[in-house]
Amino acid sequence: MDTTPQPVLRLIEALSRLPGIGPKSASRLTYYLIRSQGDEAIELSDALKELRERTQFCSICFNITEHSPCPICLSDERDRSVICVVEEPLDVLAIERTREYKGLYHVLHGVISPMDGIGPEDLRIRELIDRVAE
């Protein structure tokens, strides 16, 4: 008989579905939140809710943004003759940290992986082709 409360099991299961978080890490995180002082769990919950409510994909480059088009696509200071194609929004963040690149971006949201059943139609390649054609 499992005596673990349902809310604990639910959070462990939800955290386990995140990339890089297995059942053991999910359990550690869950019990950390149970033991934590103050409002850490509430702050995490609020941050997740705000993430869902206030972020979206840019209608042009598909980066994560609060407002579409994103500030990078709207900037007059960017070189519009260059588009850096990246796999994920984290790649944009890494490149932007260098403060060297001055062009635009296009986020594919993945890579072609026939082994995983991911083809060109599952990525933002059509949008990239249309964008370059303009």
PALOKOL-797915 format. One line per 4 residues: number of its first residue (from 1); their letters; for each residue x, y, z of N, C-alpha, C. Coordinates in pm, 1 decimal, m for minus. Example, Ala and Ser with C-alpha at 12.3 -4.5 7.8 and 13.67 -1.06 7.14 Angstrom:
BEGIN
1	AS	1319.0:m569.0:780.0:1230.0:m450.0:780.0:1320.0:m330.0:780.0 ~ 1285.0:m225.0:708.0:1367.0:m106.0:714.0:1290.0:3.0:787.0
END
This chain:
BEGIN
1	MDTT	83.6:m117.9:0.0:0.0:0.0:0.0:88.2:124.4:0.0 ~ 66.2:212.4:m98.4:143.9:335.6:m108.4:80.3:442.5:m20.3 ~ 160.6:494.9:71.5:108.6:595.6:164.0:146.4:737.3:121.6 ~ 208.5:751.0:5.7:246.9:883.4:m43.1:122.2:959.8:m84.7
5	PQPV	104.0:1080.6:m32.3:m15.3:1159.4:m68.3:m22.6:1185.8:m218.9 ~ m142.5:1187.0:m271.1:m166.1:1207.6:m414.5:m102.4:1336.7:m468.9 ~ m110.8:1451.7:m397.4:m46.9:1572.8:m450.1:104.6:1557.7:m467.7 ~ 167.3:1482.3:m379.9:312.1:1457.5:m390.4:339.9:1373.4:m514.3
9	LRLI	264.2:1266.4:m532.1:281.4:1180.6:m650.0:256.3:1257.3:m779.0 ~ 155.8:1342.9:m776.3:122.0:1421.8:m895.9:236.5:1514.7:m935.3 ~ 296.5:1582.2:m835.9:407.2:1672.1:m867.1:529.3:1593.9:m914.4 ~ 559.1:1482.4:m851.6:672.8:1399.8:m895.6:652.6:1357.1:m1040.7
13	EALS	532.6:1314.0:m1072.9:502.3:1271.5:m1210.3:515.6:1387.8:m1308.5 ~ 463.7:1504.5:m1270.7:470.7:1621.7:m1358.8:614.7:1664.7:m1380.8 ~ 693.7:1669.4:m1274.7:834.5:1709.0:m1288.2:913.6:1606.2:m1368.4 ~ 878.4:1478.7:m1356.1:948.3:1371.4:m1429.6:932.6:1384.8:m1580.0
17	RLPG	828.1:1452.2:m1624.7:805.5:1469.2:m1768.5:892.7:1579.6:m1828.3 ~ 957.5:1658.9:m1744.3:1045.2:1765.3:m1794.8:1174.6:1704.8:m1847.3 ~ 1231.1:1763.8:m1953.5:1356.3:1709.7:m2007.8:1468.8:1717.4:m1904.9 ~ 1541.1:1607.9:m1892.2:1656.2:1603.6:m1802.1:1620.1:1576.9:m1656.7
21	IGPK	1492.0:1561.0:m1626.1:1448.5:1534.6:m1488.9:1388.1:1394.6:m1484.6 ~ 1458.0:1304.1:m1420.3:1406.1:1169.1:m1403.0:1325.9:1159.5:m1274.4 ~ 1273.4:1040.8:m1245.0:1192.6:1022.6:m1123.9:1267.4:1056.7:m994.3 ~ 1396.1:1024.8:m989.7:1474.1:1050.8:m868.1:1491.0:1201.7:m846.0
25	SASR	1526.7:1274.3:m951.9:1539.9:1420.7:m940.9:1404.7:1484.4:m910.1 ~ 1299.3:1435.1:m973.4:1165.6:1488.2:m949.1:1126.1:1467.9:m802.8 ~ 1160.1:1354.4:m747.1:1130.4:1328.6:m605.8:1208.1:1423.8:m516.4 ~ 1337.9:1444.3:m546.6:1419.1:1537.0:m467.5:1362.3:1677.7:m471.4
29	LTYY	1324.2:1723.1:m591.9:1266.8:1857.5:m605.3:1135.5:1870.3:m528.3 ~ 1053.7:1768.9:m538.2:924.4:1770.9:m469.5:943.1:1779.6:m318.2 ~ 1029.9:1694.8:m264.4:1050.0:1697.0:m119.3:1123.0:1823.2:m74.6 ~ 1206.4:1879.3:m159.9:1267.8:2008.8:m129.1:1159.1:2115.4:m113.3
33	LIRS	1064.7:2118.0:m207.5:956.8:2217.1:m201.2:868.5:2196.3:m78.2 ~ 847.3:2072.7:m38.1:767.5:2044.6:81.8:838.4:2099.1:205.9 ~ 969.7:2080.0:212.9:1046.6:2122.6:329.4:1082.4:2270.5:328.7 ~ 1073.5:2335.0:214.0:1121.4:2473.0:202.8:1043.3:2568.2:292.5
37	QGDE	1116.8:2664.2:342.2:1056.1:2768.4:425.9:1001.5:2877.6:335.0 ~ 906.4:2950.2:384.4:853.6:3061.3:306.2:763.3:3015.1:194.1 ~ 763.8:3095.5:87.4:669.0:3074.1:m21.5:734.8:3024.1:m150.5 ~ 841.2:2945.2:m140.1:909.5:2900.3:m261.5:816.8:2826.0:m356.7
41	AIEL	734.7:2737.6:m303.7:643.6:2661.1:m390.3:541.5:2753.3:m455.8 ~ 492.6:2850.5:m381.3:395.9:2946.2:m436.3:462.4:3032.8:m542.7 ~ 586.5:3076.8:m515.2:659.7:3157.6:m613.5:682.4:3078.7:m742.3 ~ 715.9:2950.8:m729.8:734.9:2865.5:m847.3:604.1:2851.2:m923.9
45	SDAL	497.3:2827.2:m852.7:365.7:2814.8:m915.1:327.3:2943.2:m987.8 ~ 348.2:3056.9:m922.9:316.6:3186.0:m984.5:401.2:3210.9:m1109.2 ~ 530.1:3174.8:m1102.4:618.7:3194.1:m1217.5:575.0:3108.3:m1335.6 ~ 534.1:2985.1:m1309.1:485.0:2897.3:m1416.1:356.4:2951.3:m1477.6
49	KELR	267.6:3001.0:m1393.0:142.4:3058.2:m1442.6:169.9:3180.9:m1528.7 ~ 259.3:3267.6:m1482.1:293.7:3387.8:m1558.2:361.2:3352.1:m1691.0 ~ 443.5:3249.3:m1688.6:508.1:3202.5:m1811.5:404.2:3166.4:m1916.8 ~ 302.5:3091.6:m1877.8:197.8:3049.2:m1971.4:111.9:3165.7:m2017.4
53	ERTQ	85.0:3260.3:m1928.0:m5.3:3370.6:m1959.7:61.0:3482.6:m2039.1 ~ 191.0:3505.5:m2019.0:252.9:3625.7:m2073.6:356.5:3601.7:m2182.5 ~ 382.6:3477.1:m2217.6:480.0:3453.7:m2324.3:412.9:3389.4:m2444.9 ~ 474.7:3412.0:m2560.2:425.5:3356.5:m2685.8:544.1:3346.8:m2781.5
57	FCSI	521.4:3292.1:m2898.6:625.2:3288.3:m3000.2:610.4:3409.0:m3090.9 ~ 722.9:3468.5:m3125.6:723.2:3580.6:m3219.0:664.3:3533.4:m3351.8 ~ 579.7:3614.0:m3409.5:514.0:3578.5:m3535.7:610.6:3579.3:m3654.0 ~ 729.5:3635.7:m3635.0:827.2:3642.7:m3743.4:938.0:3538.9:m3725.4
61	CFNI	1007.2:3543.4:m3611.6:1124.8:3457.3:m3592.7:1098.8:3334.3:m3506.0 ~ 985.3:3330.1:m3435.5:944.9:3219.4:m3349.3:1028.6:3206.4:m3222.6 ~ 1096.8:3315.5:m3184.6:1162.2:3319.3:m3054.9:1054.6:3343.2:m2949.2 ~ 1088.7:3321.3:m2824.8:995.0:3345.6:m2716.0:992.5:3495.3:m2685.0
65	TEHS	873.0:3549.5:m2666.3:859.3:3692.4:m2641.8:732.1:3720.5:m2562.3 ~ 726.4:3839.7:m2504.3:602.1:3883.0:m2439.4:510.1:3949.4:m2540.8 ~ 568.7:4014.1:m2641.4:490.9:4086.0:m2742.3:540.9:4045.8:m2880.4 ~ 448.7:4024.4:m2972.0:485.5:3984.2:m3106.9:451.0:4094.6:m3206.1
69	PCPI	543.4:4127.2:m3294.7:678.3:4075.7:m3310.1:768.1:4111.3:m3191.0 ~ 874.7:4033.6:m3176.9:966.7:4049.9:m3064.6:1054.5:4174.3:m3083.7 ~ 1120.7:4218.8:m2977.2:1207.2:4337.2:m2986.5:1319.5:4323.6:m3090.1 ~ 1371.2:4203.1:m3108.8:1478.6:4184.1:m3207.2:1424.5:4206.9:m3347.9
73	CLSD	1310.3:4149.0:m3379.3:1251.5:4166.2:m3513.3:1207.9:4310.4:m3538.7 ~ 1171.6:4382.1:m3434.2:1127.2:4520.6:m3449.2:1242.8:4621.1:m3454.8 ~ 1360.8:4579.5:m3412.2:1472.7:4672.0:m3400.3:1521.4:4723.2:m3536.0 ~ 1537.1:4856.2:m3544.8:1593.4:4917.9:m3665.3:1745.1:4904.9:m3669.1
77	ERDR	1805.4:4863.5:m3559.3:1950.5:4853.5:m3550.3:2003.4:4717.3:m3594.3 ~ 1915.3:4626.3:m3630.6:1956.5:4492.4:m3673.9:1981.8:4488.0:m3823.6 ~ 2079.1:4405.0:m3862.3:2111.9:4383.8:m4002.9:2008.9:4286.1:m4060.8 ~ 1918.6:4337.0:m4141.5:1809.7:4255.6:m4196.1:1853.0:4167.3:m4313.4
81	SVIC	1977.4:4178.5:m4354.1:2026.8:4094.6:m4463.8:2082.8:3961.8:m4413.5 ~ 2082.6:3942.9:m4280.5:2140.6:3821.6:m4221.8:2039.1:3759.0:m4125.7 ~ 2015.9:3628.4:m4143.1:1928.9:3554.2:m4051.9:2007.1:3434.2:m3999.3 ~ 2021.9:3428.4:m3869.4:2086.8:3315.2:m3803.8:1978.2:3213.1:m3770.1
85	VVEE	1989.1:3094.1:m3826.0:1891.0:2988.5:m3802.0:1940.0:2903.9:m3685.4 ~ 1856.4:2893.0:m3581.4:1894.4:2819.2:m3461.5:1790.8:2713.0:m3428.7 ~ 1831.7:2619.4:m3346.2:1744.0:2508.9:m3308.5:1639.7:2550.4:m3205.6 ~ 1682.0:2620.1:m3100.1:1594.3:2651.0:m2987.3:1610.6:2795.8:m2941.4
89	PLDV	1512.1:2849.7:m2870.3:1525.8:2985.3:m2815.7:1648.0:3002.6:m2725.6 ~ 1691.3:2897.8:m2659.5:1812.3:2906.9:m2576.8:1934.5:2943.5:m2659.9 ~ 1935.6:2904.0:m2786.7:2047.3:2938.9:m2875.2:2050.0:3089.5:m2900.6 ~ 1934.0:3150.0:m2915.2:1926.2:3295.4:m2933.4:1984.1:3363.5:m2810.7
93	LAIE	1945.0:3316.8:m2694.3:1994.0:3373.9:m2569.1:2146.5:3366.3:m2561.7 ~ 2202.9:3252.2:m2596.5:2348.3:3234.7:m2590.9:2419.5:3329.3:m2688.0 ~ 2367.3:3341.2:m2808.3:2430.0:3429.1:m2907.6:2416.1:3574.7:m2866.6 ~ 2300.1:3612.1:m2815.8:2277.7:3750.2:m2772.8:2369.6:3789.5:m2657.2
97	RTRE	2403.9:3695.0:m2572.0:2494.9:3724.0:m2460.1:2631.6:3770.1:m2507.8 ~ 2672.0:3727.7:m2627.0:2803.3:3767.7:m2679.0:2805.4:3914.5:m2720.0 ~ 2689.7:3969.4:m2749.9:2673.6:4107.7:m2796.3:2752.3:4137.0:m2924.9 ~ 2779.3:4032.9:m3002.1:2855.3:4047.0:m3125.9:2766.5:4039.3:m3249.6
101	YKGL	2666.5:3951.9:m3246.3:2581.6:3929.3:m3363.0:2477.4:4039.4:m3372.6 ~ 2462.0:4096.9:m3491.0:2369.1:4209.5:m3510.0:2258.0:4180.4:m3610.3 ~ 2247.2:4055.1:m3653.8:2143.9:4019.6:m3750.5:2015.3:3974.9:m3683.5 ~ 1931.3:3908.8:m3760.7:1803.9:3856.1:m3713.9:1817.9:3706.8:m3686.6
105	YHVL	1712.0:3646.1:m3636.1:1711.6:3502.9:m3604.1:1590.5:3435.6:m3666.1 ~ 1600.6:3303.2:m3673.4:1484.9:3219.3:m3704.7:1500.1:3093.3:m3620.5 ~ 1402.0:3066.6:m3534.3:1407.0:2952.8:m3442.4:1324.5:2838.6:m3500.4 ~ 1390.0:2724.7:m3522.5:1323.7:2608.8:m3582.1:1241.6:2528.4:m3481.1
109	HGVI	1276.4:2534.0:m3355.2:1212.2:2456.0:m3248.3:1234.2:2306.9:m3267.6 ~ 1359.2:2270.0:m3293.4:1396.2:2129.5:m3304.9:1487.7:2106.1:m3422.6 ~ 1519.1:1979.8:m3443.1:1603.3:1938.3:m3555.3:1538.1:1819.0:m3624.8 ~ 1570.2:1803.5:m3750.6:1520.3:1687.9:m3824.8:1581.4:1562.5:m3762.6
113	SPMD	1497.4:1467.1:m3728.9:1542.5:1343.0:m3665.6:1451.6:1229.0:m3709.8 ~ 1484.7:1165.4:m3823.5:1401.1:1055.7:m3872.6:1380.8:943.8:m3769.7 ~ 1481.0:920.6:m3685.8:1470.2:815.6:m3583.7:1358.2:847.9:m3483.4 ~ 1334.8:976.6:m3461.9:1230.0:1019.2:m3368.9:1102.1:1059.8:m3441.5
117	GIGP	1099.1:1040.7:m3574.6:981.0:1075.1:m3651.9:962.8:1224.3:m3673.3 ~ 1072.3:1301.8:m3663.1:1065.4:1446.6:m3682.1:1122.8:1480.3:m3819.1 ~ 1035.6:1532.1:m3905.9:1076.6:1570.9:m4039.9:1067.7:1721.3:m4056.9 ~ 1100.8:1770.8:m4175.3:1097.4:1914.9:m4201.0:961.1:1978.2:m4174.4
121	EDLR	855.6:1902.5:m4196.3:720.6:1955.6:m4176.0:688.7:1979.3:m4028.1 ~ 769.7:1922.8:m3938.1:748.2:1939.3:m3794.3:822.2:2060.1:m3737.0 ~ 901.6:2124.4:m3820.3:980.8:2239.2:m3776.9:931.4:2365.1:m3848.1 ~ 993.3:2476.8:m3818.8:953.1:2605.2:m3877.9:1031.9:2635.1:m4006.5
125	IREL	1053.3:2531.1:m4087.5:1130.9:2546.5:m4210.6:1049.3:2617.2:m4318.9 ~ 922.8:2583.0:m4333.9:837.2:2648.4:m4433.8:832.6:2798.3:m4408.1 ~ 819.9:2837.5:m4281.7:815.8:2979.1:m4245.7:946.9:3048.6:m4279.0 ~ 1058.4:2975.8:m4261.6:1189.7:3031.0:m4296.2:1200.7:3054.4:m4446.8
129	IDRV	1155.6:2957.4:m4524.8:1160.1:2970.1:m4670.8:1074.7:3089.7:m4715.2 ~ 955.3:3101.6:m4660.5:867.7:3214.0:m4694.6:931.3:3346.7:m4654.5 ~ 993.7:3348.2:m4539.9:1057.6:3470.5:m4489.2:1173.0:3513.7:m4577.9 ~ 1254.9:3420.2:m4618.0:1369.4:3452.0:m4705.0:1320.0:3497.2:m4842.1
133	AE	1211.6:3438.7:m4889.3:1156.0:3476.5:m5020.2:1109.4:3621.1:m5021.4 ~ 1061.8:3670.3:m4906.3:1016.1:3809.7:m4897.4:1134.0:3903.2:m4911.0
END
